[in-house]
Amino acid sequence: MTETPQTPESPETAEPTDPSDEGTRAFHLQQFPEKLAIVKLPPGAEIPEWAESSSLFSITATATETSLICAGRNVPTKQVAHKGLTAFAVMGEVDLTMVGVLTGLLVPLEEADLSVFTISTYATNWILVPVAKAEVAAEAWRRRGHTVDLAVPVTPPRKKRS
């Protein structure tokens, strides 16, 4: 891997855009252009050479598996993976004491009959949906007062390998 993971950067905290709307929070989300994959690896697996970082690059290890979210373009065909996902990020740092953030974002997707995969980082929440359903997700959020636009990811400088 020659790239470092990227995350949305914003100095401000994610704030509801209309906090008076009966307790409903409206957030600003950005859709990232890369096609991602969720890859299943065995417990304790090394991160494979083909795994490339993208706007969202995540490794989660448990006693029973290692899961990887990465760019889908180089994931081998025979690898156990779910490909063709796009990521949406809640922009701005989400206050860790804020209650109901994911519920407010996931209910409209459930109502639109969309399957999702979520991941939270220290700073924000990410929601992955099938690429073919990305516009359906964006429209479902817009109907609920959320703002959705396209992200322009910044490519970090490449690290030299020794």
C-alpha positions in Angstrom: 0.0 0.0 0.0 1.4 3.3 -1.0 -1.4 5.7 0.0 -2.6 6.7 3.4 -6.3 6.7 4.4 -8.2 9.9 3.9 -11.0 11.2 6.0 -13.2 14.2 5.6 -11.6 17.1 7.3 -13.5 19.9 8.8 -12.6 22.1 11.7 -16.1 22.4 12.9 -18.3 20.0 14.7 -21.2 18.4 12.8 -24.2 20.4 13.8 -27.8 19.8 12.9 -28.8 22.2 10.1 -32.3 22.6 11.6 -32.3 21.6 15.3 -35.8 23.0 15.8 -37.4 20.3 13.6 -39.0 18.2 16.3 -35.7 16.9 17.5 -34.7 15.7 14.0 -31.1 16.5 13.1 -30.2 17.3 9.6 -26.6 16.7 8.6 -24.3 17.5 5.7 -23.1 14.3 4.0 -20.6 13.9 1.2 -20.5 11.0 -1.3 -17.0 9.7 -2.2 -16.4 8.5 -5.7 -14.4 5.4 -5.2 -16.0 1.9 -5.5 -15.2 0.2 -2.3 -15.2 -3.4 -1.1 -15.8 -5.1 2.2 -13.3 -8.0 2.4 -13.4 -11.0 4.8 -10.0 -12.3 5.8 -9.1 -15.0 8.4 -8.4 -14.0 12.0 -5.0 -12.4 12.4 -4.5 -12.0 8.7 -1.8 -9.7 7.3 -3.1 -6.9 5.2 -2.6 -8.1 1.6 -0.5 -6.2 -1.0 -3.5 -5.6 -3.2 -5.4 -3.8 -0.6 -5.4 -0.1 -1.6 -6.5 2.8 0.6 -9.2 5.2 -0.6 -11.3 7.8 1.1 -12.3 5.1 3.6 -9.7 2.4 4.4 -10.5 0.4 7.5 -9.2 -2.7 9.2 -11.3 -4.4 11.9 -10.0 -7.4 13.6 -11.9 -9.7 16.0 -11.2 -13.2 17.4 -13.1 -14.7 14.4 -12.2 -12.6 11.4 -10.4 -9.6 10.0 -12.5 -7.3 7.9 -11.1 -4.8 5.5 -12.8 -1.9 3.7 -10.7 -0.8 0.8 -10.7 0.2 -2.9 -12.4 -2.5 -4.7 -10.4 -2.3 -8.0 -7.7 -4.8 -7.1 -9.5 -7.2 -4.8 -8.9 -10.6 -6.4 -12.0 -12.3 -7.9 -11.7 -15.4 -5.7 -11.4 -13.3 -2.5 -14.5 -13.4 -0.2 -15.7 -9.8 -0.6 -18.7 -7.6 -1.2 -17.8 -5.1 -3.9 -19.5 -2.2 -5.6 -20.1 0.1 -2.6 -20.0 3.8 -2.3 -19.3 5.7 0.9 -21.1 8.7 2.4 -19.5 10.6 5.3 -21.2 12.9 7.8 -19.1 16.0 7.5 -17.7 17.8 10.5 -16.7 16.1 13.7 -19.6 14.3 15.3 -19.8 14.9 19.0 -19.4 11.5 20.7 -22.1 12.3 23.2 -24.7 13.1 20.4 -27.5 10.5 20.5 -29.4 9.2 17.5 -27.1 10.2 14.7 -27.1 6.9 12.9 -30.8 6.3 13.6 -31.6 9.6 11.9 -29.5 8.7 8.9 -30.4 5.0 8.6 -34.2 5.2 9.0 -34.7 7.0 5.6 -32.5 4.3 4.0 -34.6 1.5 5.5 -37.7 3.2 4.3 -36.1 3.2 0.8 -35.4 -0.5 1.2 -31.6 -0.1 1.0 -29.1 -2.3 2.6 -26.2 -0.5 4.3 -22.9 -1.1 6.0 -21.8 1.5 8.6 -18.6 2.3 10.3 -17.8 5.0 12.8 -14.5 6.6 13.5 -13.5 8.9 16.3 -14.5 11.9 14.2 -17.5 10.8 12.1 -19.8 8.2 10.7 -19.6 6.5 7.3 -22.5 4.8 5.5 -21.8 2.5 2.6 -24.5 1.6 0.1 -24.4 -0.2 -3.2 -23.1 2.1 -6.0 -26.3 1.4 -8.1 -28.4 2.8 -5.2 -26.3 5.8 -4.2 -28.7 8.3 -5.8 -31.6 6.6 -4.1 -29.9 7.0 -0.7 -29.0 10.7 -1.4 -32.5 11.5 -2.4 -33.9 9.7 0.7 -31.7 11.9 2.9 -32.5 15.1 1.0 -36.3 14.4 1.6 -35.5 14.3 5.3 -33.7 17.7 5.2 -30.1 16.4 5.0 -27.6 18.0 2.5 -25.8 15.6 0.2 -23.1 16.5 -2.2 -20.1 15.0 -4.0 -16.8 14.9 -2.2 -13.5 15.8 -4.0 -11.0 13.5 -2.3 -7.5 14.8 -1.9 -4.7 12.3 -2.8 -2.1 12.3 0.0 1.6 12.4 -0.9 2.9 8.9 -1.5 5.2 7.5 1.1 8.5 6.0 -0.1 9.0 2.4 0.7 12.4 1.3 1.8 
